Amino acid sequence: MTRLLLLLIAALAVAGASVGQAQTPAQAKRIALSFDDVPRGRGAFFTPDERTARLITGLRRAGVRQAAFYVVPGQIGVDDGVGGAERIQAYVAAGHVIADHSFTHRHLNAMSAADYLADVDKAEAWLKGREGRRPWFRYPFLDEGGDDAAKRDAVRTALKARGLRNGYATVDGSDWNMETLTVQAVKSGKKIDMSALRDLYVETMVQAADFADRLSIKTWGRRPAQVIVLHETDLAALFVEDLVRALRTDGWTIVTADEAYGDPIFRLAPDVPSANGTLVELAAWEKGIPEPRWYERNGIKLANRLFAERVLHEPAAAAK
Ligand SMILES: [Zn+2]
């Protein structure tokens, strides 16, 4: 009896210690996926319909229950946007959610708050009543007005009045640039090393996630849920399953967009000299966390060099 009691006490002590350990800045790493600019222009390999079908299949195979798709309704029915509404509906039918990325995808710093909000409203009018719609707004280019604090605050206040929340991204690996480089390479007849492209894509997005994770711990002393900004690209359609596998291997749990946006960090509205970037970046800046607060491969020069060297096997000198 006494021995049993001692064993019990010992077991409880071990359990207590491991709970304590889990609270030092190391809760599980959690991340949700988001895809911007839907319906996007075509990439190097697929028609827009093929791309959507492959992306849906990839997400399903990867076990991603719910990703967020940020739509730009002004692109629907135009050029590659023909059939865009049906493709958006296909994402929703597959369990994903949709939200506002403005009607015409312009920079807030290049227009008035009133014009900007009219554009948001136009997108909301399209989204209204649609299945899978969430009250989230992702700023195009993650541009919250740059150094114009008055405009920034005017838009923030107006979004709130409309019941919209900032659909922040916290992880950015500039996947759109890799897609552009791929399209350019194919157009100019260059040979693409597809497995090297996959590796570069996956490695870059996982590194971007880990960068945000480390910066989050410095900023908040804990691990919030992260949201990665990806785009509706051929690269996503090709490699999303590989990406999710690599994230899991790296210790990440994939969560739904709903769960991620439930984290209290997504209610923040950092006050920084220039509001443009991921939430983690802005919050770290506001708290005075020293640079770098920006994942280095978001620097286009470095990203382009890596693409030229690793995917095109061009000597470094040939890259810009
Ligand atoms: Zn965008």
py3Dmol code that shows the C-alpha trace and the ligand (Angstrom):
import py3Dmol

protein = """\
ATOM      1  CA  MET A   1       0.000   0.000   0.000  1.00  0.00           C
ATOM      2  CA  THR A   2       2.689   2.421   0.983  1.00  0.00           C
ATOM      3  CA  ARG A   3       4.788   1.422  -1.984  1.00  0.00           C
ATOM      4  CA  LEU A   4       1.828   1.941  -4.301  1.00  0.00           C
ATOM      5  CA  LEU A   5       1.272   5.370  -2.822  1.00  0.00           C
ATOM      6  CA  LEU A   6       4.911   6.261  -3.338  1.00  0.00           C
ATOM      7  CA  LEU A   7       4.717   5.099  -6.931  1.00  0.00           C
ATOM      8  CA  LEU A   8       1.631   7.215  -7.434  1.00  0.00           C
ATOM      9  CA  ILE A   9       3.311  10.263  -5.972  1.00  0.00           C
ATOM     10  CA  ALA A  10       6.341   9.681  -8.172  1.00  0.00           C
ATOM     11  CA  ALA A  11       4.135   9.328 -11.259  1.00  0.00           C
ATOM     12  CA  LEU A  12       2.282  12.545 -10.409  1.00  0.00           C
ATOM     13  CA  ALA A  13       5.558  14.356  -9.925  1.00  0.00           C
ATOM     14  CA  VAL A  14       6.770  13.256 -13.347  1.00  0.00           C
ATOM     15  CA  ALA A  15       3.478  14.300 -14.934  1.00  0.00           C
ATOM     16  CA  GLY A  16       3.689  17.660 -13.180  1.00  0.00           C
ATOM     17  CA  ALA A  17       7.244  18.202 -14.369  1.00  0.00           C
ATOM     18  CA  SER A  18       6.371  17.484 -17.981  1.00  0.00           C
ATOM     19  CA  VAL A  19       3.399  19.876 -17.845  1.00  0.00           C
ATOM     20  CA  GLY A  20       5.692  22.526 -16.450  1.00  0.00           C
ATOM     21  CA  GLN A  21       8.183  21.907 -19.201  1.00  0.00           C
ATOM     22  CA  ALA A  22       5.510  22.224 -21.852  1.00  0.00           C
ATOM     23  CA  GLN A  23       4.729  25.719 -20.621  1.00  0.00           C
ATOM     24  CA  THR A  24       8.237  27.091 -20.974  1.00  0.00           C
ATOM     25  CA  PRO A  25       8.105  28.583 -24.399  1.00  0.00           C
ATOM     26  CA  ALA A  26       7.391  25.287 -26.040  1.00  0.00           C
ATOM     27  CA  GLN A  27       3.797  24.449 -26.614  1.00  0.00           C
ATOM     28  CA  ALA A  28       3.195  22.586 -29.847  1.00  0.00           C
ATOM     29  CA  LYS A  29       3.977  24.446 -33.056  1.00  0.00           C
ATOM     30  CA  ARG A  30       0.651  25.010 -34.819  1.00  0.00           C
ATOM     31  CA  ILE A  31       0.047  26.409 -38.272  1.00  0.00           C
ATOM     32  CA  ALA A  32      -2.866  26.990 -40.622  1.00  0.00           C
ATOM     33  CA  LEU A  33      -2.571  27.377 -44.376  1.00  0.00           C
ATOM     34  CA  SER A  34      -3.955  30.280 -46.389  1.00  0.00           C
ATOM     35  CA  PHE A  35      -3.977  30.911 -50.122  1.00  0.00           C
ATOM     36  CA  ASP A  36      -4.267  34.403 -51.553  1.00  0.00           C
ATOM     37  CA  ASP A  37      -5.391  36.032 -54.792  1.00  0.00           C
ATOM     38  CA  VAL A  38      -8.063  33.505 -55.734  1.00  0.00           C
ATOM     39  CA  PRO A  39      -8.739  33.189 -58.662  1.00  0.00           C
ATOM     40  CA  ARG A  40      -5.135  33.744 -59.642  1.00  0.00           C
ATOM     41  CA  GLY A  41      -3.652  33.871 -63.153  1.00  0.00           C
ATOM     42  CA  ARG A  42      -2.263  30.607 -64.426  1.00  0.00           C
ATOM     43  CA  GLY A  43       1.219  29.346 -63.675  1.00  0.00           C
ATOM     44  CA  ALA A  44       3.644  27.341 -65.788  1.00  0.00           C
ATOM     45  CA  PHE A  45       2.027  23.930 -65.840  1.00  0.00           C
ATOM     46  CA  PHE A  46      -1.740  23.763 -65.352  1.00  0.00           C
ATOM     47  CA  THR A  47      -4.976  25.330 -66.463  1.00  0.00           C
ATOM     48  CA  PRO A  48      -6.717  27.084 -63.575  1.00  0.00           C
ATOM     49  CA  ASP A  49      -9.211  24.204 -63.363  1.00  0.00           C
ATOM     50  CA  GLU A  50      -6.444  21.601 -63.193  1.00  0.00           C
ATOM     51  CA  ARG A  51      -4.650  23.642 -60.581  1.00  0.00           C
ATOM     52  CA  THR A  52      -7.697  23.832 -58.335  1.00  0.00           C
ATOM     53  CA  ALA A  53      -8.400  20.105 -58.684  1.00  0.00           C
ATOM     54  CA  ARG A  54      -4.808  19.271 -57.808  1.00  0.00           C
ATOM     55  CA  LEU A  55      -4.676  21.682 -54.900  1.00  0.00           C
ATOM     56  CA  ILE A  56      -7.866  20.252 -53.422  1.00  0.00           C
ATOM     57  CA  THR A  57      -6.549  16.712 -53.842  1.00  0.00           C
ATOM     58  CA  GLY A  58      -3.183  17.633 -52.344  1.00  0.00           C
ATOM     59  CA  LEU A  59      -4.792  19.233 -49.310  1.00  0.00           C
ATOM     60  CA  ARG A  60      -7.053  16.234 -48.810  1.00  0.00           C
ATOM     61  CA  ARG A  61      -4.212  13.750 -49.113  1.00  0.00           C
ATOM     62  CA  ALA A  62      -2.141  15.835 -46.726  1.00  0.00           C
ATOM     63  CA  GLY A  63      -4.966  15.759 -44.197  1.00  0.00           C
ATOM     64  CA  VAL A  64      -5.498  19.529 -44.201  1.00  0.00           C
ATOM     65  CA  ARG A  65      -9.108  19.831 -43.114  1.00  0.00           C
ATOM     66  CA  GLN A  66      -9.567  23.554 -43.573  1.00  0.00           C
ATOM     67  CA  ALA A  67      -7.422  26.164 -45.265  1.00  0.00           C
ATOM     68  CA  ALA A  68      -8.430  29.782 -45.882  1.00  0.00           C
ATOM     69  CA  PHE A  69      -8.753  31.060 -49.451  1.00  0.00           C
ATOM     70  CA  TYR A  70      -8.603  34.829 -49.765  1.00  0.00           C
ATOM     71  CA  VAL A  71     -10.570  35.848 -52.800  1.00  0.00           C
ATOM     72  CA  VAL A  72     -10.305  38.809 -55.155  1.00  0.00           C
ATOM     73  CA  PRO A  73     -13.759  38.825 -56.783  1.00  0.00           C
ATOM     74  CA  GLY A  74     -12.700  41.446 -59.351  1.00  0.00           C
ATOM     75  CA  GLN A  75     -10.621  38.755 -61.033  1.00  0.00           C
ATOM     76  CA  ILE A  76     -13.559  36.396 -61.477  1.00  0.00           C
ATOM     77  CA  GLY A  77     -14.551  35.979 -65.112  1.00  0.00           C
ATOM     78  CA  VAL A  78     -11.584  37.974 -66.404  1.00  0.00           C
ATOM     79  CA  ASP A  79      -8.874  36.142 -68.425  1.00  0.00           C
ATOM     80  CA  ASP A  80      -7.733  33.187 -66.296  1.00  0.00           C
ATOM     81  CA  GLY A  81     -10.446  34.113 -63.807  1.00  0.00           C
ATOM     82  CA  VAL A  82     -13.085  32.569 -66.067  1.00  0.00           C
ATOM     83  CA  GLY A  83     -14.675  29.806 -64.004  1.00  0.00           C
ATOM     84  CA  GLY A  84     -13.292  31.393 -60.843  1.00  0.00           C
ATOM     85  CA  ALA A  85     -16.586  31.335 -58.974  1.00  0.00           C
ATOM     86  CA  GLU A  86     -16.956  27.603 -59.623  1.00  0.00           C
ATOM     87  CA  ARG A  87     -13.407  26.964 -58.459  1.00  0.00           C
ATOM     88  CA  ILE A  88     -13.971  28.961 -55.279  1.00  0.00           C
ATOM     89  CA  GLN A  89     -17.096  26.920 -54.671  1.00  0.00           C
ATOM     90  CA  ALA A  90     -15.031  23.747 -55.160  1.00  0.00           C
ATOM     91  CA  TYR A  91     -12.654  24.811 -52.384  1.00  0.00           C
ATOM     92  CA  VAL A  92     -15.601  25.403 -50.082  1.00  0.00           C
ATOM     93  CA  ALA A  93     -17.192  22.074 -51.001  1.00  0.00           C
ATOM     94  CA  ALA A  94     -13.893  20.455 -50.000  1.00  0.00           C
ATOM     95  CA  GLY A  95     -14.204  21.962 -46.499  1.00  0.00           C
ATOM     96  CA  HIS A  96     -12.171  25.127 -46.882  1.00  0.00           C
ATOM     97  CA  VAL A  97     -13.232  28.674 -46.067  1.00  0.00           C
ATOM     98  CA  ILE A  98     -13.194  31.912 -48.047  1.00  0.00           C
ATOM     99  CA  ALA A  99     -12.620  35.512 -47.066  1.00  0.00           C
ATOM    100  CA  ASP A 100     -12.023  39.004 -48.406  1.00  0.00           C
ATOM    101  CA  HIS A 101      -8.805  40.084 -50.134  1.00  0.00           C
ATOM    102  CA  SER A 102     -10.438  43.196 -51.684  1.00  0.00           C
ATOM    103  CA  PHE A 103     -12.138  43.483 -55.075  1.00  0.00           C
ATOM    104  CA  THR A 104      -9.210  44.769 -57.136  1.00  0.00           C
ATOM    105  CA  HIS A 105      -6.145  44.010 -54.994  1.00  0.00           C
ATOM    106  CA  ARG A 106      -4.508  47.402 -54.643  1.00  0.00           C
ATOM    107  CA  HIS A 107      -2.057  48.961 -52.225  1.00  0.00           C
ATOM    108  CA  LEU A 108      -3.644  50.927 -49.399  1.00  0.00           C
ATOM    109  CA  ASN A 109      -0.697  53.313 -49.444  1.00  0.00           C
ATOM    110  CA  ALA A 110      -1.575  54.239 -53.049  1.00  0.00           C
ATOM    111  CA  MET A 111      -5.215  55.196 -52.489  1.00  0.00           C
ATOM    112  CA  SER A 112      -7.549  56.989 -50.104  1.00  0.00           C
ATOM    113  CA  ALA A 113      -9.130  55.175 -47.181  1.00  0.00           C
ATOM    114  CA  ALA A 114     -12.582  55.826 -48.668  1.00  0.00           C
ATOM    115  CA  ASP A 115     -11.717  54.305 -52.061  1.00  0.00           C
ATOM    116  CA  TYR A 116     -10.029  51.395 -50.347  1.00  0.00           C
ATOM    117  CA  LEU A 117     -13.045  50.667 -48.181  1.00  0.00           C
ATOM    118  CA  ALA A 118     -15.352  50.866 -51.190  1.00  0.00           C
ATOM    119  CA  ASP A 119     -13.196  48.157 -52.760  1.00  0.00           C
ATOM    120  CA  VAL A 120     -13.445  46.053 -49.595  1.00  0.00           C
ATOM    121  CA  ASP A 121     -17.215  46.495 -49.612  1.00  0.00           C
ATOM    122  CA  LYS A 122     -17.451  45.414 -53.227  1.00  0.00           C
ATOM    123  CA  ALA A 123     -15.659  42.191 -52.347  1.00  0.00           C
ATOM    124  CA  GLU A 124     -17.903  41.732 -49.311  1.00  0.00           C
ATOM    125  CA  ALA A 125     -20.955  42.152 -51.521  1.00  0.00           C
ATOM    126  CA  TRP A 126     -19.716  39.210 -53.582  1.00  0.00           C
ATOM    127  CA  LEU A 127     -18.908  37.131 -50.504  1.00  0.00           C
ATOM    128  CA  LYS A 128     -22.110  37.898 -48.634  1.00  0.00           C
ATOM    129  CA  GLY A 129     -24.236  34.851 -47.897  1.00  0.00           C
ATOM    130  CA  ARG A 130     -21.814  32.442 -49.524  1.00  0.00           C
ATOM    131  CA  GLU A 131     -21.129  29.156 -47.875  1.00  0.00           C
ATOM    132  CA  GLY A 132     -17.756  29.027 -46.159  1.00  0.00           C
ATOM    133  CA  ARG A 133     -17.437  32.816 -45.875  1.00  0.00           C
ATOM    134  CA  ARG A 134     -15.503  34.133 -42.893  1.00  0.00           C
ATOM    135  CA  PRO A 135     -15.426  37.758 -41.688  1.00  0.00           C
ATOM    136  CA  TRP A 136     -11.713  38.163 -42.300  1.00  0.00           C
ATOM    137  CA  PHE A 137      -9.965  40.725 -44.460  1.00  0.00           C
ATOM    138  CA  ARG A 138      -6.448  40.210 -45.716  1.00  0.00           C
ATOM    139  CA  TYR A 139      -4.753  43.398 -46.837  1.00  0.00           C
ATOM    140  CA  PRO A 140      -3.311  43.040 -50.351  1.00  0.00           C
ATOM    141  CA  PHE A 141       0.508  43.042 -50.152  1.00  0.00           C
ATOM    142  CA  LEU A 142       0.032  42.982 -46.336  1.00  0.00           C
ATOM    143  CA  ASP A 143       0.000  46.768 -46.736  1.00  0.00           C
ATOM    144  CA  GLU A 144      -1.896  48.391 -43.859  1.00  0.00           C
ATOM    145  CA  GLY A 145      -1.128  51.894 -45.053  1.00  0.00           C
ATOM    146  CA  GLY A 146       2.618  52.060 -44.510  1.00  0.00           C
ATOM    147  CA  ASP A 147       3.701  55.123 -42.552  1.00  0.00           C
ATOM    148  CA  ASP A 148       0.326  56.885 -42.795  1.00  0.00           C
ATOM    149  CA  ALA A 149      -0.960  56.167 -39.287  1.00  0.00           C
ATOM    150  CA  ALA A 150      -4.155  58.186 -39.773  1.00  0.00           C
ATOM    151  CA  LYS A 151      -5.123  56.194 -42.848  1.00  0.00           C
ATOM    152  CA  ARG A 152      -4.118  52.960 -41.155  1.00  0.00           C
ATOM    153  CA  ASP A 153      -6.342  53.696 -38.188  1.00  0.00           C
ATOM    154  CA  ALA A 154      -9.232  54.909 -40.330  1.00  0.00           C
ATOM    155  CA  VAL A 155      -9.274  51.615 -42.222  1.00  0.00           C
ATOM    156  CA  ARG A 156      -8.807  49.536 -39.076  1.00  0.00           C
ATOM    157  CA  THR A 157     -11.736  51.289 -37.420  1.00  0.00           C
ATOM    158  CA  ALA A 158     -13.920  50.978 -40.502  1.00  0.00           C
ATOM    159  CA  LEU A 159     -13.178  47.264 -40.887  1.00  0.00           C
ATOM    160  CA  LYS A 160     -14.139  46.715 -37.271  1.00  0.00           C
ATOM    161  CA  ALA A 161     -17.377  48.637 -37.801  1.00  0.00           C
ATOM    162  CA  ARG A 162     -18.151  46.245 -40.667  1.00  0.00           C
ATOM    163  CA  GLY A 163     -17.572  43.237 -38.422  1.00  0.00           C
ATOM    164  CA  LEU A 164     -14.377  42.359 -40.263  1.00  0.00           C
ATOM    165  CA  ARG A 165     -11.180  41.225 -38.598  1.00  0.00           C
ATOM    166  CA  ASN A 166      -7.682  41.451 -39.983  1.00  0.00           C
ATOM    167  CA  GLY A 167      -6.967  38.117 -41.654  1.00  0.00           C
ATOM    168  CA  TYR A 168      -3.354  38.411 -40.701  1.00  0.00           C
ATOM    169  CA  ALA A 169      -0.587  36.236 -42.018  1.00  0.00           C
ATOM    170  CA  THR A 170       2.251  35.486 -39.621  1.00  0.00           C
ATOM    171  CA  VAL A 171       4.468  33.378 -41.889  1.00  0.00           C
ATOM    172  CA  ASP A 172       5.650  34.545 -45.307  1.00  0.00           C
ATOM    173  CA  GLY A 173       8.124  32.840 -47.620  1.00  0.00           C
ATOM    174  CA  SER A 174       7.278  34.824 -50.795  1.00  0.00           C
ATOM    175  CA  ASP A 175       5.997  31.744 -52.616  1.00  0.00           C
ATOM    176  CA  TRP A 176       4.557  34.065 -55.279  1.00  0.00           C
ATOM    177  CA  ASN A 177       8.074  35.026 -56.350  1.00  0.00           C
ATOM    178  CA  MET A 178       9.074  31.402 -56.850  1.00  0.00           C
ATOM    179  CA  GLU A 179       5.953  30.930 -58.989  1.00  0.00           C
ATOM    180  CA  THR A 180       6.889  33.983 -61.087  1.00  0.00           C
ATOM    181  CA  LEU A 181      10.439  32.717 -61.552  1.00  0.00           C
ATOM    182  CA  THR A 182       9.097  29.322 -62.626  1.00  0.00           C
ATOM    183  CA  VAL A 183       6.733  30.880 -65.183  1.00  0.00           C
ATOM    184  CA  GLN A 184       9.561  33.032 -66.575  1.00  0.00           C
ATOM    185  CA  ALA A 185      11.950  30.079 -66.796  1.00  0.00           C
ATOM    186  CA  VAL A 186       9.431  27.912 -68.634  1.00  0.00           C
ATOM    187  CA  LYS A 187       8.564  30.750 -71.016  1.00  0.00           C
ATOM    188  CA  SER A 188      12.199  31.270 -71.896  1.00  0.00           C
ATOM    189  CA  GLY A 189      12.697  27.561 -72.505  1.00  0.00           C
ATOM    190  CA  LYS A 190      14.973  26.910 -69.545  1.00  0.00           C
ATOM    191  CA  LYS A 191      15.177  23.454 -68.082  1.00  0.00           C
ATOM    192  CA  ILE A 192      13.675  23.203 -64.618  1.00  0.00           C
ATOM    193  CA  ASP A 193      14.937  20.679 -62.104  1.00  0.00           C
ATOM    194  CA  MET A 194      11.551  19.777 -60.642  1.00  0.00           C
ATOM    195  CA  SER A 195      12.802  17.933 -57.589  1.00  0.00           C
ATOM    196  CA  ALA A 196      15.122  20.837 -56.799  1.00  0.00           C
ATOM    197  CA  LEU A 197      12.159  23.202 -57.223  1.00  0.00           C
ATOM    198  CA  ARG A 198      10.101  21.109 -54.816  1.00  0.00           C
ATOM    199  CA  ASP A 199      12.925  21.048 -52.293  1.00  0.00           C
ATOM    200  CA  LEU A 200      13.495  24.801 -52.511  1.00  0.00           C
ATOM    201  CA  TYR A 201       9.778  25.532 -52.167  1.00  0.00           C
ATOM    202  CA  VAL A 202       9.312  23.219 -49.205  1.00  0.00           C
ATOM    203  CA  GLU A 203      12.524  24.220 -47.452  1.00  0.00           C
ATOM    204  CA  THR A 204      11.785  27.939 -47.851  1.00  0.00           C
ATOM    205  CA  MET A 205       8.242  27.722 -46.466  1.00  0.00           C
ATOM    206  CA  VAL A 206       9.319  25.548 -43.517  1.00  0.00           C
ATOM    207  CA  GLN A 207      12.179  27.930 -42.728  1.00  0.00           C
ATOM    208  CA  ALA A 208       9.755  30.853 -42.915  1.00  0.00           C
ATOM    209  CA  ALA A 209       7.509  29.080 -40.400  1.00  0.00           C
ATOM    210  CA  ASP A 210      10.390  28.433 -38.023  1.00  0.00           C
ATOM    211  CA  PHE A 211      11.548  32.026 -38.374  1.00  0.00           C
ATOM    212  CA  ALA A 212       8.083  33.211 -37.300  1.00  0.00           C
ATOM    213  CA  ASP A 213       8.074  30.675 -34.472  1.00  0.00           C
ATOM    214  CA  ARG A 214      11.340  31.967 -33.021  1.00  0.00           C
ATOM    215  CA  LEU A 215      10.291  35.593 -33.430  1.00  0.00           C
ATOM    216  CA  SER A 216       6.940  34.812 -31.776  1.00  0.00           C
ATOM    217  CA  ILE A 217       8.650  33.344 -28.721  1.00  0.00           C
ATOM    218  CA  LYS A 218      10.842  36.445 -28.447  1.00  0.00           C
ATOM    219  CA  THR A 219       7.781  38.658 -28.813  1.00  0.00           C
ATOM    220  CA  TRP A 220       5.169  36.911 -26.707  1.00  0.00           C
ATOM    221  CA  GLY A 221       7.088  34.322 -24.689  1.00  0.00           C
ATOM    222  CA  ARG A 222       4.894  31.589 -26.074  1.00  0.00           C
ATOM    223  CA  ARG A 223       3.942  29.843 -29.260  1.00  0.00           C
ATOM    224  CA  PRO A 224       0.793  31.265 -30.836  1.00  0.00           C
ATOM    225  CA  ALA A 225      -0.927  29.606 -33.767  1.00  0.00           C
ATOM    226  CA  GLN A 226       0.673  30.704 -37.035  1.00  0.00           C
ATOM    227  CA  VAL A 227      -0.970  31.384 -40.406  1.00  0.00           C
ATOM    228  CA  ILE A 228       1.194  31.006 -43.498  1.00  0.00           C
ATOM    229  CA  VAL A 229       0.423  33.104 -46.549  1.00  0.00           C
ATOM    230  CA  LEU A 230       0.675  31.060 -49.719  1.00  0.00           C
ATOM    231  CA  HIS A 231      -0.924  31.814 -53.056  1.00  0.00           C
ATOM    232  CA  GLU A 232      -3.111  29.849 -55.428  1.00  0.00           C
ATOM    233  CA  THR A 233      -0.134  28.734 -57.498  1.00  0.00           C
ATOM    234  CA  ASP A 234       0.904  25.755 -59.569  1.00  0.00           C
ATOM    235  CA  LEU A 235       3.699  25.246 -57.060  1.00  0.00           C
ATOM    236  CA  ALA A 236       1.131  24.847 -54.286  1.00  0.00           C
ATOM    237  CA  ALA A 237      -0.843  22.441 -56.479  1.00  0.00           C
ATOM    238  CA  LEU A 238       2.314  20.411 -57.088  1.00  0.00           C
ATOM    239  CA  PHE A 239       3.935  20.495 -53.680  1.00  0.00           C
ATOM    240  CA  VAL A 240       1.408  21.159 -50.919  1.00  0.00           C
ATOM    241  CA  GLU A 241       1.499  17.538 -49.810  1.00  0.00           C
ATOM    242  CA  ASP A 242       5.307  17.633 -49.594  1.00  0.00           C
ATOM    243  CA  LEU A 243       5.121  20.906 -47.724  1.00  0.00           C
ATOM    244  CA  VAL A 244       2.686  19.577 -45.134  1.00  0.00           C
ATOM    245  CA  ARG A 245       4.760  16.428 -44.659  1.00  0.00           C
ATOM    246  CA  ALA A 246       7.895  18.516 -44.117  1.00  0.00           C
ATOM    247  CA  LEU A 247       6.118  20.808 -41.654  1.00  0.00           C
ATOM    248  CA  ARG A 248       4.970  17.795 -39.640  1.00  0.00           C
ATOM    249  CA  THR A 249       8.448  16.290 -39.677  1.00  0.00           C
ATOM    250  CA  ASP A 250       9.668  19.641 -38.364  1.00  0.00           C
ATOM    251  CA  GLY A 251       7.249  19.395 -35.434  1.00  0.00           C
ATOM    252  CA  TRP A 252       4.318  21.413 -36.753  1.00  0.00           C
ATOM    253  CA  THR A 253       0.675  20.464 -36.297  1.00  0.00           C
ATOM    254  CA  ILE A 254      -1.617  21.653 -39.069  1.00  0.00           C
ATOM    255  CA  VAL A 255      -4.691  23.343 -37.627  1.00  0.00           C
ATOM    256  CA  THR A 256      -7.768  24.825 -39.228  1.00  0.00           C
ATOM    257  CA  ALA A 257      -7.861  28.501 -40.104  1.00  0.00           C
ATOM    258  CA  ASP A 258     -10.742  28.830 -37.623  1.00  0.00           C
ATOM    259  CA  GLU A 259      -8.571  27.468 -34.820  1.00  0.00           C
ATOM    260  CA  ALA A 260      -5.583  29.611 -35.726  1.00  0.00           C
ATOM    261  CA  TYR A 261      -7.571  32.836 -35.855  1.00  0.00           C
ATOM    262  CA  GLY A 262      -8.973  31.986 -32.425  1.00  0.00           C
ATOM    263  CA  ASP A 263      -5.558  32.768 -30.954  1.00  0.00           C
ATOM    264  CA  PRO A 264      -5.668  36.122 -29.121  1.00  0.00           C
ATOM    265  CA  ILE A 265      -2.708  37.504 -31.106  1.00  0.00           C
ATOM    266  CA  PHE A 266      -5.017  37.939 -34.080  1.00  0.00           C
ATOM    267  CA  ARG A 267      -6.922  40.639 -32.169  1.00  0.00           C
ATOM    268  CA  LEU A 268      -3.815  42.818 -31.995  1.00  0.00           C
ATOM    269  CA  ALA A 269      -3.318  45.958 -34.036  1.00  0.00           C
ATOM    270  CA  PRO A 270       0.371  46.847 -33.644  1.00  0.00           C
ATOM    271  CA  ASP A 271       1.361  50.494 -33.682  1.00  0.00           C
ATOM    272  CA  VAL A 272       4.595  50.703 -35.660  1.00  0.00           C
ATOM    273  CA  PRO A 273       6.207  53.381 -37.849  1.00  0.00           C
ATOM    274  CA  SER A 274       5.273  51.487 -41.018  1.00  0.00           C
ATOM    275  CA  ALA A 275       2.345  49.079 -41.018  1.00  0.00           C
ATOM    276  CA  ASN A 276       3.295  46.625 -43.725  1.00  0.00           C
ATOM    277  CA  GLY A 277       4.137  42.975 -43.166  1.00  0.00           C
ATOM    278  CA  THR A 278       3.198  39.926 -41.161  1.00  0.00           C
ATOM    279  CA  LEU A 279       1.595  40.235 -37.745  1.00  0.00           C
ATOM    280  CA  VAL A 280       4.617  38.663 -36.034  1.00  0.00           C
ATOM    281  CA  GLU A 281       6.907  41.137 -37.729  1.00  0.00           C
ATOM    282  CA  LEU A 282       4.807  44.126 -36.712  1.00  0.00           C
ATOM    283  CA  ALA A 283       4.270  42.938 -33.140  1.00  0.00           C
ATOM    284  CA  ALA A 284       7.993  42.234 -32.718  1.00  0.00           C
ATOM    285  CA  TRP A 285       8.787  45.708 -33.991  1.00  0.00           C
ATOM    286  CA  GLU A 286       6.261  47.268 -31.624  1.00  0.00           C
ATOM    287  CA  LYS A 287       7.892  45.441 -28.709  1.00  0.00           C
ATOM    288  CA  GLY A 288      11.366  46.565 -29.727  1.00  0.00           C
ATOM    289  CA  ILE A 289      12.670  43.106 -30.643  1.00  0.00           C
ATOM    290  CA  PRO A 290      15.892  43.688 -32.576  1.00  0.00           C
ATOM    291  CA  GLU A 291      16.197  42.865 -36.273  1.00  0.00           C
ATOM    292  CA  PRO A 292      16.055  40.652 -38.215  1.00  0.00           C
ATOM    293  CA  ARG A 293      12.279  40.548 -37.983  1.00  0.00           C
ATOM    294  CA  TRP A 294      11.991  39.508 -41.593  1.00  0.00           C
ATOM    295  CA  TYR A 295      12.810  36.090 -42.995  1.00  0.00           C
ATOM    296  CA  GLU A 296      15.782  36.613 -45.270  1.00  0.00           C
ATOM    297  CA  ARG A 297      14.447  34.788 -48.323  1.00  0.00           C
ATOM    298  CA  ASN A 298      11.707  37.397 -48.616  1.00  0.00           C
ATOM    299  CA  GLY A 299      14.581  39.427 -50.017  1.00  0.00           C
ATOM    300  CA  ILE A 300      14.063  38.953 -53.737  1.00  0.00           C
ATOM    301  CA  LYS A 301      17.744  39.159 -54.601  1.00  0.00           C
ATOM    302  CA  LEU A 302      18.590  36.201 -52.371  1.00  0.00           C
ATOM    303  CA  ALA A 303      15.485  34.268 -53.437  1.00  0.00           C
ATOM    304  CA  ASN A 304      16.290  34.766 -57.116  1.00  0.00           C
ATOM    305  CA  ARG A 305      19.886  33.685 -56.653  1.00  0.00           C
ATOM    306  CA  LEU A 306      18.836  30.494 -54.868  1.00  0.00           C
ATOM    307  CA  PHE A 307      16.331  29.735 -57.629  1.00  0.00           C
ATOM    308  CA  ALA A 308      18.926  30.269 -60.373  1.00  0.00           C
ATOM    309  CA  GLU A 309      21.543  28.150 -58.639  1.00  0.00           C
ATOM    310  CA  ARG A 310      19.433  25.309 -57.348  1.00  0.00           C
ATOM    311  CA  VAL A 311      16.507  25.012 -59.763  1.00  0.00           C
ATOM    312  CA  LEU A 312      18.060  26.183 -63.040  1.00  0.00           C
ATOM    313  CA  HIS A 313      21.619  25.110 -62.149  1.00  0.00           C
ATOM    314  CA  GLU A 314      22.934  28.386 -63.450  1.00  0.00           C
ATOM    315  CA  PRO A 315      26.258  29.594 -62.142  1.00  0.00           C
ATOM    316  CA  ALA A 316      25.876  32.249 -59.442  1.00  0.00           C
ATOM    317  CA  ALA A 317      27.310  34.936 -61.735  1.00  0.00           C
ATOM    318  CA  ALA A 318      24.447  34.510 -64.190  1.00  0.00           C
ATOM    319  CA  ALA A 319      21.870  35.490 -61.570  1.00  0.00           C
ATOM    320  CA  LYS A 320      21.028  39.106 -60.878  1.00  0.00           C
TER     321      LYS A 320
END
"""
ligand_1 = """\
1
ZN
Zn -2.636 39.230 -52.566
"""
view = py3Dmol.view(width=600, height=400)
view.addModel(protein, "pdb")
view.setStyle({"model": 0}, {"cartoon": {"style": "trace"}})
view.addModel(ligand_1, "xyz")
view.setStyle({"model": 1}, {"stick": {}})
view.zoomTo()
view.show()
